[in-house]
Amino acid sequence: FSMFNPVKTLDEYDELTDDDKARLLLKMESFTGILPRPRAVRASTTNANGDNESGTPPSLLDDIILPLVDESVRRQYRIRDAERREDYKEAEALREEASPRQSVLESAQKAREEGLDDEADRLEEEARLYQALRADVTQDEGAYSRFLDRDEWYERETQARIKRLDKSKFGTLLDGIDLP
């Protein structure tokens, strides 16, 4: 896991146990709080009404770690939680507020499931572009000044310029050194 953005997909998040979440929180520089007592975490999972699709009920640790993970994972988790509680209006509102990056990531996932690997690769490249635009992918879009993000036209132009570069002109570190 990258410590800046440790959880990139909802599947990765679902695989985390409470112990994994606690360890992850302790490793994250952005977490400055205090972990709840283990007894409180266990009580929160047994008192939760209903399970989510991953088979584990939400715990106190979810409330602490979700604000620190990728915004698309957080939104997918909230949509799933709203559907579990049968609050379909909230789920629909969350879907409508999805960032362009999240929409592209979901399209890539659907394309991969349908066996369209080339299309999925193209969409994942587009999602990487949207990720490069963001100053902080753990923050919801609009939660901070948009002037901190990069301009899309500039980033697209830069990436196109990089792809056009003839890397063979750069040589190697050993150019100009006579080897015996």
C-alpha positions, -999 to +999 in steps of 0.1 A: +000+000+000+010+036-007+008+055+026-005+086+009-034+068-007-035+034+010-068+020-004-075+025-040-106+003-046-136-008-026-125-044-029-092-036-012-111-018+015-135-047+020-105-071+024-092-051+054-100-066+088-104-044+119-068-052+128-056-042+093-075-009+096-060-002+130-025-009+117-031+012+086-044+041+107-013+040+129+010+040+098-008+070+082+008+103+088-026+120+082-041+102+112-034+121+144-062+108+166-065+080+191-078+046+182-109+034+200-106+006+226-107-029+210-137-037+231-156-007+216-147-018+181-159-053+187-191-040+203-197-016+173-195-045+148-219-067+168-244-039+174-245-028+138-279-037+122-272-056+090-242-066+071-227-049+041-219-068+009-185-077+022-200-097+050-186-075+078-207-049+095-194-013+097-172-006+128-160+024+146-128+022+126-147+027+094-158+062+106-122+070+114-105+056+083-130+066+055-122+103+055-085+094+050-089+071+019-095+078-017-127+098-024-140+073-049-137+044-024-154+065+002-183+074-021-187+038-032-188+027+004-214+053+012-235+044-018-234+007-007-242+017+029-272+038+018-285+009-003-281-015+026-302+009+047-327+011+018-321+049+015-322+049-023-326+088-025-292+092-007-276+065-029-288+083-060-277+117-048-242+102-041-241+087-076-250+121-092-222+138-072-196+114-084-164+130-097-153+125-133-125+103-120-149+080-102-172+077-132-143+067-154-130+042-128-165+026-126-167+025-165-132+008-166-143-018-140-175-026-161-154-028-193-130-052-176-158-074-163-172-075-199-139-086-212-131-054-230-095-051-218-083-025-244-112-002-235-106-008-198-069+001-202-079+033-220-103+042-193-078+035-165-053+057-183-080+084-183-086+078-146-048+082-139-050+116-158-079+127-135-059+115-105-029+136-116-051+166-119-061+164-082-040+180-055-054+154-030-074+124-041-085+117-005-105+150-005-139+153-020-140+174-052-148+209-042-137+204-006-107+226-012-098+255-036-099+243-072-068+264-079-047+238-061-056+213-088-038+212-122-056+224-153-069+195-175-058+210-208-023+215-195-019+180-181-033+164-213-008+185-234+021+176-211+013+139-213+009+140-251+043+158-253+059+131-231+045+103-254+060+121-284+095+123-270+121+101-287+137+085-257+166+071-278+180+107-281+186+109-244+213+082-244+225+065-213+245+074-182+275+057-198+276+079-229+310+096-233+328+071-210+353+049-227+351+014-213+381-009-216 
